[in-house]
Amino acid sequence: MNSSILGKFRNLKVWQRGDERAPHKPLLLLLALGRYAAGSNRLIKYSEIDKPLKELLELFGPPRKSFHSEYPFWRLQNDGIWELENAEGLEARVGQTDAKKSELIRHAVSGGLTTDLFTAIQNDKTLLKQIAAELLDCSFPESLHQDILESVGLLDAIELSQRRKRDPKFREMVLQAYEYRCAICGLDLRMGGRELGLEAAHIKWHQARGPDVIENGLSLCSLHHKLFDRGAIGLSDKHFLLVSESVHGTEGLSNWLLTHLGNPIRKPQRTEYAPSVEFIAWHRKEVFRSSPRIVMS
């Protein structure tokens, strides 16, 4: 039973154009699951979803000039897992079948999981956790899972230590290529013969069909890995570190980011292991935030 339900969430009809990211529906569903975990009714008004969903899209969606929470709220009903109430006869956007945002608000349209799915979640508390885990695994790298769960109110509901593990071969290949050091700050701490705080980051995310090859990987400390996946930092085609203008702070900004701004990352042991321009370009377009800071001479 649970496997068939999870399959519905695994096979969401996600908008696609090339390798562009479209995590709008997963983020909406995670937000709804967070409301359900807190005791919300099945149907939630769009006016209550609009602002928090836009904030999630700004934080964890691809960098865009504008964010439309109304699109996933309306389109998710086509996946057979989401229902709308008071949605009859709404005026559509010009040239589209989507209802206008103003119409969703004016008619107090509400949305939520279908009755059978909502009942299944109420009867089996582990199902909500499984659905959330499925949505995260399909759309986001593991470094962002905790931040997303906290943002939607599900952090206490999901046991991260029990989550799916990735193939360790990619990690070992990437760390060895960079001689077990962070490619940005050079961190190489060890204890008991094992490295500490060092991770293998995908440049083009696994969830965006990024391959498990060394030229799609970077050896990064856990902090720079998180910053890389959040789009605070990126790479130029010639492997110089970029820092987003969106990032602000005091000592942390200076010590962990600005001190490395414009510097080349650490080279891997072989030239053919160097980050691919193709994967770097994807990261700059789909993950890196706003314009890069100018290197001051």
FIVO-192253 format. One record per atom (N, C-alpha, C): residue in one letter; z, y, x. Coordinates in steps of 0.1 Angstrom, whole numbers, plus 2048, in hexadecimal, padded with zeros to 3 digits. Each point is the difference from the previous one (the first is absolute). Example, Ala and Ser with C-alpha at 12.3 -4.5 7.8 and 13.67 -1.06 7.14 Angstrom:
residues 2
a84E7C7884a80080C7F7a80080C809s7F980B7FCs80080B809s80880B7F8
This chain:
residues 297
m8007F4808m80080C7F8m80080D809n80A800809n80180C809n7F3802808s7FA7F5805s7F4801808s7F58077F9s7FE7FC7F3s7F58067F8s80380F7FEi80D8047FEi80380E7FEi7FE80880Dl8047FA80Bl7FE80780Dl7F1801803g7F87F77FBg7F2801803g7FA80C7F9k8058047F4k7FB80C7F9k80380C808f80B801807f80380C808f7F87FF80Er7FE7F4804r7F97FF80Dr7F18047FEn7FB7FE7F4n7F18037FEn7FE80C7F8l80780B803l7FE80C7F9l7F2805803k7FA8077F6k7F3806802k80280E806v8007FF80Dv80280C808v7F3807804w80080D7FEw7F4808803w7FC7FE80Eq7F37FE803q7FC7FE80Eq7F3808803r80080680Cr7F5806806r8017FE80Fg7F97F6805g8017FD80Eg80E7FC804d80680680Ad80D7FC804d80B80A7FCe7FD8097F6e80A80A7FCe80B7F97F9r80C805802r80C7FA7F9r8028067F2a8047F77F7a8038047F2a80C7F97FBp80C804805p80D7FA7FCp8068057F3h7F88077F8h8058077F4h8077F77F6k7F97F57FDk8057F77F6k80D7F8805p8007FB80Dp80C7FA805p80C80A800l7FE80C804l80B80A800l8058027F2l7F78017F6l8048027F2l8097F47FCl7FB7F4803l8077F47FBl80E7FF807l80080480Dl80D7FF807l80A80A7FAl7FB80C7FCl80880A7FAl8057FB7F3a7F87FA7F8a8047FA7F3a80A7F5802l7FE7F880Al80A7F5803l80D806803g80080B808g80D806803g8078057F4r7F88067F6r8068047F4r8067F57F8y7F97F4800y8047F57F8y80D7FA807a80180080Da80C7FB807a80C8097FCa7FD80C7FDa80B80A7FDa8038007F1g7F97F77F8g8037FF7F2g7F78077F7s7F5805804s7F78087F8s7F97F77F5n7FC8077F5n7F97F97F6n7F27FC805r7F97F77F9r7F37FB805r7F680C801l7FF8087F6l7F680B801l80680D805i7F9806809i80580C807i7F680B7FEk80580C7FCk7F780B7FEk7F980480Cy7F38047FFy7F880580By80780C806s8058097F8s80680C805s80C7FD809e8067F47FFe80B7FC809e7FB7FA80Di7F47FB7FFi7FA7F980Bi7F8809809d7FB80B7FBd7F6808807d80580580Dk80B807800k80580680Dk8057F680Ap8087F67FDp8047F680Ap7F47F8805l7F67FD7F8l7F57F9805l7F7808809k7FF80D7FDk7F8809809k80780180Ee80E8007FFe80780180De7FE7F3808l8007F57F9l7FD7F3807l7F2800806l7F78057F9l7F2800805l7FF80A80Ce80780B800e80080980Be8077FA80Dl80A7F87FDl8087FA80Bl7F97F3806f7FB7F87F7f7FB7F3805f7F17FD7FCg7FA8097FAg7F17FE7FDg7F880680Bp7F37FF800p7F880680Ap80080F800p7FE80780Bp80080E7FFp7F48067F9r8038077F5r7F68067F7r80380E7FDk7F78087FBk80280D7FCk8088017F3s7FE7F67F7s8078007F3s8047F27FDf80A7FF7F7f8057F37FCf8017FF7F1h7FA7F67FAh7FF7FF7F2h8087F47FBs80B8027FBs8097F67FAs7FA7FA7F3e7F88087F9e7FB7FC7F3e7F67F4801y7F980080Cy7F67F5801y8067F27FFp8097FC809p8067F37FFp8077FD7F3f80780B7FBf8077FE7F3f7F77FC7F5w7F4806800w7F67FD7F5w7F87F3803r7FC7FE80Dr7F77F5803r8077F3801l80D800802l8077F3802l7FF7F87F3q7FE8067F5q7FF7F87F3q7F47F6801n7F6803809n7F47F7801n8037F3807d80C7FF806d8047F5808d8077F57F8g8038037F3g8067F77F7g80F7FE802i806809808i80F7FF802i80780D7FCw7F980A7FBw80580D7FDw7FC8047F2e8098067F9e7FC8047F2e80480F7FFl7F88077F7l80380E7FDl8038027F1e8098097FDe8038037F3e7FD80F7FDn7FB8037F4n7FB80E7FCn7F4804808a7F87F6804a7F4803808a7F38007F9e8008007F2e7F47FF7F9e7FA80E7FEg7F3801802g7F880C7FDg80380C80Al8047FD80Cl80280B809l7F3805806e80080D803e7F4806806e7FF7FB80Ea7F47FC804a7FE7FA80Da7FB80B80Ar8017FE80Dr7FB80980Ar7F18007FFv7FA80B804v7F2801800v7F97F6809g7F77F87FAg7F97F6807g8077F4804q80D7FE7FAq8087F5802q8057FA7F3t8077F4802t8067FA7F4t810802801d80480680Bd80F803802d80480B7F7a80C7FF7FAa80580A7F8a80580C809k7FF80C7FBk80580B807k80F800802k80580580Bk80E800803k8078087F5s7FA80C7FCs8068087F5s8017F87F3e7F77F77FEe8007F87F3e80C7F6801l8017FA80Bl80B7F6802l80E8077FDi80180C805i80D8077FEi8018057F1r7F68067FBr8008067F3r8037F57F5h7FA7F4802h8027F67F6h80C7F7803a80880380Aa80C7F8804a7FC7F2802v7F57FD807v7FC7F2803v80A7F9809s8037F47FCs8097F8808s7F97F4806g8047FA80Bg7FA7F4805g80B7F7806g7FC7F3801g8097F7806g7FA7F2801l8067F6806l7FB7F3800l7FF7FA7F2t7F77F77FEt7FF7F97F3t80D7FA7FCt8017FE7F3t80D7FA7FBt8037F3806d7F77F7802d8027F3806d80580180El7FA809808l80480180El80E807801f80280A7F8f80D806800f80B7F67FCt7FD7F87F6t80A7F67FCt8027F680Ba7F67FC807a8017F680Ba80980680Bi7FE80D803i80980680Ai80E8017FCq8028027F3q80E8017FBq8077F2801n7F87F67FDn8067F2800n8017FA80Ed7F9805809d8007FA80Ed80180C80Ak80C803805k80280B809k7F97FF80Dt7FD7F3804t7F97FE80Dt7F18047FFl7FB8007F4l7F28037FEl7FD80F803l8098097FDl7FE80E804l7FF80180Fk8087F9807k80080180Fk7F37FA805q7FC7F57FAq7F37FA805q7F48097FDi8008077F5i7F58097FDi80080B80Aa80B806802a80180C809a7FC7FC80Ea8047F4805a7FC7FB80Da7F17FE801e7FA7FB7F5e7F27FE800e7F880D800l80580A7F9l7F980D800l80180680El80C7FF806l80180680El7F87F980Ad8007F3800d7F87F8809d7F18037FFc7FB8027F4c7F28027FEc7FB80E804s809809801s7FC80E801s80580880Cf80B7FB806f80780980Af8057F780Cp80080680Cp8057F980Bp8107FF7FFe8057F6806e80E7FD7FFe80980B804s7FC808809s80880C805s80380A7F5l7F88007F5l8028097F6l8077FB7F4h8027F37FFh8067F97F5h80E8067FCq80980180Aq80D8057FDq80080E7FAd7F7809806d7FF80E7FBd7FB8007F2i7F67F87FDi7FB8007F2i80A7FA7F6l8077F5804l80A7FB7F7l80B80A7FDe80480780Ae80A80A7FEe7FB80B7F7s7F4804802s7FA80B7F8s7FF7FD7F1v7FE7F37FDv7FE7FC7F2v80D7FA7FAg80A800808g80D7FB7FAg8017F1800l7F97F980Al8017F1800l8067FB80Dl805808808l8057FC80Dl80B7F57FFd8098027F6d80B7F77FEd7FB7F37FAa7F48007F9a7FC7F47F9a7F87F7808i7FA80480Bi7F87F8809i8077FD80De8007F3803e8067FC80De7F57FF80Al80080A809l7F580180Al8007F580As80C7FB803s8017F580As7F97F37FBq7FE7FF7F3q7FA7F47FAq7F18017FEr7FA80B804r7F38037FDr7F67F8809r7F48007FCr7F57F9807r7FF80580Ek7FE7F6809k7FF80380Ek7F1800804r7FC809809r7F2800805r7FF7F580Bd7F37FE803d7FD7F680Bd80580680Dp8097F9808p80680680Cp7F680180Ck7F47F97FEk7F780080Ck7FA80E802f7FD8087F6f7FB80D801f80B809808r80C7FF7FCr80B808807r8007FC80Fe8007F4803e8017FB80Ee7F4805808m7F47FF7FAm7F4804808m80180F803v8048087F6v80080F802v80B804809l80C7FB7FFl80A804809l7FD7FC80Eq7FA7F4802q7FD7FC80Eq7F5809806a7F68047F7a7F5808805a80680D805y80A8057FAy80680D805y80D7FE808e8017F4806e80B7FC809e80E8037FAy8017FE7F3y80D8017F9y80680D802r7F880B7FEr80580D800r7F98087F5c80780A7FBc7FA8097F5c7F5807806a7F48007FAa7F5807805a80180F800i80A8057F9i80280F7FFi80B805809c80C7FA7FEc80C805808c8047F780Cg7FA7F4801g8037F780Bg80D7F87FEl8068007F4l80C7F87FEl7FE7F1804d8097FB808d7FF7F2804d80E7F9801l8088037F6l80E7FB800l8007F17FEr8097F9807r8017F17FEr80F7FC800m8027F67F9m80E7FA800m7FF7F17FDg8077F9809g7FF7F17FEg7F27FB802g7F8806808g7F37FC803g7F68037F5r8048087F6r7F78047F5r7FF80F7FFe7F48057FCe7FE80E7FFe8078057F4l80480D800l8088067F5l7F880C7FBg7FE8007F2g7FA80B7F9g7F2802803l7F97F5804l7F1801803l7F87F87F6e7F68067FAe7F87FA7F5e7F1801803a7F97F87FAa7F1800800a7FB8077F4a7FA80C801a7FB8077F5a7F17FE7FEh7FC7FE7F3h7F18007FDh7FC80E7FFi7F4803807i7FB80D7FFi7F98027F2k7F77F67FDk7FA7FF7F3k8097F57F9w8068047F5w80A7F77FAw7FB7F37FCh8087F6801h7FD7F37FBh7FC8007F1q8068097F8q7FE8017F2q7F28067FEa7FA80780Aa7F38067FEa7F57F7808r8047F3801r7F77F7807r7FF80380Fg80A805806g80080280Eg8037F3807p7F87FC80Ap8017F3806p80C7FF80Ad8047F3802d80B7FE80Ad7FA7FE80Ev7FA80B805v7FB7FF80Ev80780B808i8007FE80Di80880A808i7FB80E7FFe7F28027FFe7FB80D7FFe8038077F3n8067F97F7n8058067F4n810801800g8057FF80Cg80F800801g80580A80Al80C8047FEl80780880Al80F7FB801s8047FF80Cs80E7FD803s80880D7FFl8098007F6l80880D7FDl80E7FC7FEc80980A804c80E7FE7FCc8018027F1s80B7FC7FAs8018007F1s7FF80E7FBl80480A807l7FF80E7FBl7F2804800h7F97FF80Bh7F2804800h7F77F87F7h8047F37FEh7F87F87F6h8028067F2k80C8037FCk8028067F3k7F980E7FFl80080880Al7F980D800l7F17FE800f7FB7F6806f7F27FD800f7FB7FC7F2d8087F77FAd7FC7FB7F3d80280A7F5r80980A802r80280B7F6r7F680B802g7F880080Bg7F680A802g80580C807a80C7FF806a80680C807a7F980180Ei7FB7F5805i7F980080Di7F37F87FEg7F6802809g7F47F9800g7FA80180El7F37FB801l7FA80080Dl7F28077FFs7FC80680Bs7F2805801s7F87F4804d7F2802800d7F77F5804d8027FD80Ek806809808k8027FD80Fk80E7FC802h8087FD7F6h80D7FA801h80B80A804f7FE80D7FCf80A80A802f8098017F4l80C802801l8098017F5l7FF80C7F8l7FE7FF7F2l80080B7F7l80D8007F8v80580C7FDv80C8027F8v7FC8097F4s8047FB7F4s7FC8087F4s80780D7FFe7FA80A7FBe80680D7FDe80A7FF7F5s8007F57F8s8097FE7F5s80E7FC805v8017FC80Cv80D7FC805v80880B806h80D8017FCh80980B804h80D7FA805g807808807g80D7FC805g80580880Ct80B7FC806t80580780Ct7FF7F680Ce80C7FB804e8007F880Ce7F77F37FFg8017FA7F4g7F87F47FEg7F1802801l7FB80B7FBl7F2803801l7FC80380Es808807807s7FD80380Es8017F4809n80B7F87FFn8027F5809n7F77F47FDw7FD7FD7F4w7F97F47FCw7F18027FEl7FC80D7FDl7F28027FCl7FA80A809l80580C801l7F980B807l7FF7FE80Ft80A7F8805t8007FD80Et7F47F7804h7FB7F97F6h7F47F7802h7F38057FBl80180C7F9l7F48067FAl7F580280Ag7F47FB7FDg7F5802809g7FF7F780Cn80A7F8802n8007F680Bn7F97F47FCp7F97F980Ap7FA7F47FDp80A7F57FEi7FE7F67F7i8097F57FFi7FF7F780Cr80A7F7801r8007F780Br7F47F77FFk7F97FD80Bk7F47F7800k8047F27FFp7F97F77F9p8037F2800p7FB7FA80Dq8047F3802q7FD7FA80Dq7F07FF802r7F97FE7F6r7F17FF801r7F980B7F8t7F5804805t7F880B7F9t7FC7FB7F2e7FD7F47FFe7FB7FB7F3e80B7FF7F5y80D802805y80B8007F6y80280D7FAa7FA80B806a80380D7FBa7FD8027F1p8078097FAp7FE8027F1p7F18037FDs7FB7FA7F6s7F28027FBs7FF80E7FAv7F5806803v7FD80D7FAv7FF7FF7F1e7FA7F57FBe7FE7FD7F2e80E8007F9f8097F9805f80D7FE7FAf80880E801i7FF80780Bi80680D801i7FB8097F6a7F38007FEa7FA8097F6a8057FD7F2w8027F47FDw8057FC7F3w80E8057FEh8097FF80Ah80D805800h80180F7FEr7F7807807r80080F7FEr7FC8047F2k7F77F97FAk7FB8037F3k8097FC7F5e8067F4801e8087FA7F5e80F801802v80580380Bv80F800803v80580E805f7F980480Bf80580C807f80080C7F6r80B808801r80380B7F7r7FB80E805s7F88067F8s7FB80E802s7FA80280Es80080C805s7FA80380Ds8097FD80Bp7FB7FD80Cp8087FD80Bp80580D807r80C800805r80580C807r7F780380Di7FF80C803i7F980580Ci8087FE80Cv7FA7FA80Av8077FE80Dv80180E807m80C804802m80380D807m7FF7FF80Fs7F9808806s7FE80080Fs80C807807
